[in-house]
Amino acid sequence: MASNNRTHIVNDRAKDEDTTTPKFLTKEEFGRRLYRMMIAKGWRQSDLARAADMPRYSISTYIRGQSFPTAQSVKKLAEALGVEPERVLPNINHGAIREDAPSFAIKSSPGNPERAWLTVDREVSFDVAAKIAGLLNTDASN
């Protein structure tokens, strides 16, 4: 009888970067992007803060790469800069999803304290993903 448990491992990453996929920015990259957009308008941080109706310390925090803005703040920044929110922060939708679901979680199984539920939603190298899949496959066969 065929097993109902199947593991699919696919490495379909294109050789060349796909330009249709939005770039996921780090906090530092976002800060540099926001700074360039602000400077292109001839603004200082206080000018952007007034135009976006936000505290200047928030603008400073973003530009220094210390945090990402909330979806509401991205919208305010985009309106102030006269661009679409995706232009300010391409990965804003991904960020909202990550706020709802952690990238890594371990929860003990209610029915068996020696087992646990593992949630991983994190970008890793293909080799690491294959090793994790192998470990999970080994554990499933026990």
C-alpha positions as CSV (number, residue, x, y, z in Angstrom):
1,M,0.0,0.0,0.0
2,A,1.3,3.5,-0.9
3,S,2.2,5.9,1.8
4,N,0.0,9.0,2.2
5,N,2.9,11.0,3.6
6,R,4.9,12.6,0.8
7,T,7.7,15.1,1.0
8,H,8.2,17.4,-2.0
9,I,11.5,19.2,-2.3
10,V,11.8,21.6,-5.2
11,N,14.6,24.0,-6.0
12,D,13.0,26.0,-8.8
13,R,14.9,29.2,-8.0
14,A,15.6,31.0,-11.3
15,K,19.2,31.6,-12.3
16,D,18.5,35.2,-12.9
17,E,16.7,37.4,-10.4
18,D,13.0,37.6,-11.1
19,T,12.0,41.2,-11.4
20,T,8.3,40.6,-10.9
21,T,8.8,39.4,-7.4
22,P,8.9,42.3,-4.8
23,K,12.2,42.8,-3.1
24,F,12.1,42.1,0.6
25,L,14.0,45.0,2.3
26,T,15.9,44.8,5.5
27,K,15.4,47.6,8.1
28,E,18.6,49.2,7.0
29,E,17.7,49.1,3.3
30,F,14.3,50.5,4.1
31,G,16.0,53.3,6.0
32,R,18.3,54.2,3.1
33,R,15.3,54.1,0.7
34,L,13.2,56.4,2.8
35,Y,16.2,58.7,3.2
36,R,16.8,58.9,-0.5
37,M,13.1,59.6,-1.2
38,M,13.1,62.3,1.5
39,I,16.2,64.0,0.1
40,A,14.9,63.8,-3.4
41,K,12.1,66.1,-2.3
42,G,14.6,68.4,-0.6
43,W,13.2,67.6,2.8
44,R,14.7,67.1,6.2
45,Q,13.3,64.6,8.7
46,S,11.1,67.2,10.3
47,D,9.6,68.1,6.9
48,L,8.7,64.5,6.2
49,A,7.3,64.1,9.7
50,R,5.1,67.2,9.2
51,A,3.9,66.1,5.8
52,A,3.2,62.6,7.0
53,D,1.6,63.8,10.3
54,M,4.0,61.6,12.3
55,P,6.5,62.2,15.1
56,R,10.0,63.2,13.9
57,Y,11.5,60.5,16.2
58,S,9.6,57.8,14.2
59,I,11.1,59.1,11.0
60,S,14.5,59.1,12.6
61,T,14.0,55.5,13.8
62,Y,13.1,54.4,10.3
63,I,16.0,56.2,8.6
64,R,18.5,54.7,11.1
65,G,17.2,51.2,10.2
66,Q,16.0,50.4,13.7
67,S,12.5,49.4,12.8
68,F,9.9,49.0,10.1
69,P,6.8,51.2,10.1
70,T,3.3,49.9,10.6
71,A,1.1,49.5,7.6
72,Q,-0.7,52.7,8.6
73,S,2.6,54.6,8.9
74,V,3.7,53.3,5.5
75,K,0.5,54.7,4.0
76,K,1.1,58.1,5.6
77,L,4.7,58.2,4.4
78,A,3.6,57.2,0.9
79,E,0.9,59.9,0.8
80,A,3.4,62.5,2.0
81,L,6.0,61.4,-0.6
82,G,3.4,61.2,-3.4
83,V,4.0,57.5,-4.2
84,E,2.3,54.2,-3.7
85,P,2.9,52.4,-0.4
86,E,4.6,49.5,-2.2
87,R,7.2,52.0,-3.5
88,V,8.0,53.0,0.1
89,L,8.1,49.4,1.5
90,P,7.7,46.6,-1.1
91,N,7.4,43.9,1.6
92,I,4.7,45.7,3.6
93,N,2.1,42.9,3.0
94,H,4.7,40.2,4.0
95,G,5.4,42.2,7.1
96,A,1.7,42.3,8.1
97,I,1.6,38.5,7.6
98,R,4.6,38.0,9.8
99,E,3.0,40.1,12.6
100,D,0.1,37.7,12.6
101,A,2.2,34.5,12.5
102,P,5.7,34.1,14.1
103,S,8.5,32.9,12.0
104,F,9.4,30.2,14.4
105,A,7.3,28.5,17.2
106,I,7.4,25.4,19.3
107,K,4.3,24.2,21.1
108,S,4.1,21.1,23.2
109,S,1.5,18.6,22.0
110,P,-1.5,18.5,24.4
111,G,-2.0,14.8,24.0
112,N,1.7,13.8,24.3
113,P,4.2,15.9,26.3
114,E,7.1,14.2,24.6
115,R,6.0,15.5,21.2
116,A,5.7,19.1,19.9
117,W,4.2,21.1,17.1
118,L,6.9,23.0,15.1
119,T,6.1,26.0,12.9
120,V,8.8,27.4,10.7
121,D,8.2,30.2,8.2
122,R,11.6,31.6,7.6
123,E,13.9,31.9,4.6
124,V,16.8,29.6,4.7
125,S,19.3,28.2,2.2
126,F,18.0,25.3,0.1
127,D,20.5,23.0,1.8
128,V,19.2,23.8,5.3
129,A,15.6,23.3,4.1
130,A,16.5,19.9,2.7
131,K,18.2,18.9,6.0
132,I,15.2,20.0,8.0
133,A,12.9,18.1,5.7
134,G,15.1,15.0,6.2
135,L,15.0,15.4,10.0
136,L,11.2,15.7,9.9
137,N,10.9,12.7,7.6
138,T,13.1,10.6,10.0
139,D,11.0,11.7,13.0
140,A,7.7,10.9,11.2
141,S,8.8,7.3,10.5
142,N,9.4,6.7,14.3
